[in-house]
Structures are given as structure tokens and as C-alpha cells.
Amino acid sequence: GHNVWVDHGNGYITIYRSKHTALVSQGDAVVRGTTLFLIEEAKEKFGYQIVKEGEYVNPLDFMAING
């Protein structure tokens, strides 16, 4: 598979994983709404993780904070 790491510059890194080819390359600037992968198959698995200062964070904690 492939993974894309987005460094938010504030201690947070978001990691996205998919078996499909990434549409961004190392060093690309991304903004909200940037397409990272083209997922063409229904029910395709997609991985998502958040890291803060080297420690994994539960993404559900952010959903509770932001609604």
C-alpha cells in the first residue's frame, strides 16, 4: 500500500493509508479539500491515524471535541 503523511506544523501529523496510488508527492503543499488518493472501488479500506509529538492520538477524541 501507500501512505501520505501530512505535517500540520503544530506537533500534529495525520497519516492516511490506502492500497491505491497517492495523488500527492513528498514535499507537496496540501490544503483542506486536497485529494490524497483516488479510491475507485466500493468498500475499499482506508487507514487514518493522528500523531501528536510522536504519540498516537485517538481520532474519536477529536470528533467529540469538534462535534
Buried (B, 14 or more C-beta within 10 A) or exposed (E): EEEBEBEEEEEBBBBBBBEBEBEBEEEEEBEEEEEBBEEEEEEEEEEEBBBEEEEEBEEEEEEEEEE
